[in-house]
Amino acid sequence: MYSCSPGQKDTDTANADTAAPVMSADPDPDVAAIGGVGVPNGYVGRTDRTDQQLSGAKYAVSGNGWDVTTGPAHILYRAVDSASGSYTVTTTIDQLAAPAHPEAYGVFVGGRNLDGSGQQYLYFLARGTGEMMAKVRDGDKTRNVLAWQKSSTVPTANASGQGSYQLAIQVAADSVRFLVNGQRAAAVAAAGLPTSGVYGLRINHNLHVRAMPATVSRP
């Protein structure tokens, strides 16, 4: 696994209907265009900083999902995966080993301008310490929706550093709910949050996980 390089800071740590994926031996052209390899064919990856390379993230098919080692913190998405109105986006991520220090993973929704400097999305993450958080990314800045907090809905990884986390963002007309393993962990007002747009995964650095592609369901 990869660890932080000297001076590297992970902002998420600082505040403490999809078919089975198909891998390609060649880099996806959309990924290659931003300097990276290693993500699934047909998907686009974007790192948090322009000086980070996606070549550090490795995806290998594992059942209907991927075995993932990182590598820089990044989002993974397809431009055709978009949702608006009332919907729920879900993934299941299994932490396979304890990272060198607490790191997080989850889903995002409301993605806009993901290939430009004005990127925006809402994301919900959990980590093996039994904690969760939610943020909005707007350009190169983020703001808390839910600060890092313990939750009874988030299991703590076992002594081998393993745990399973079904994570979902449920968007309604006036609220956004955050679900862990089918249970509501928190809810906030939808006003002011980006909830219409592309959805996908977010996986931080220094991790070894098994991730399922994000899927959408509607009422």
Salt bridges, closest charged atoms under 4 A:
ASP10 OD2 - HIS205 NE2 3.23
ASP12 OD1 - LYS135 NZ 3.84
ASP12 OD2 - ARG202 NH2 2.75
ASP48 OD2 - ARG137 NH2 3.72
ASP48 OD2 - ARG202 NH2 2.75
ASP51 OD1 - ARG49 NE 3.14
ASP67 OD1 - HIS208 NE2 3.00
ASP81 OD2 - ARG78 NE 2.98
ASP94 OD2 - ARG210 NH1 3.45
GLU103 OE2 - HIS101 ND1 3.24
GLU103 OE2 - HIS205 NE2 2.99
GLU131 OE1 - ARG127 NE 2.99
ASP140 OD1 - LYS141 NZ 3.73
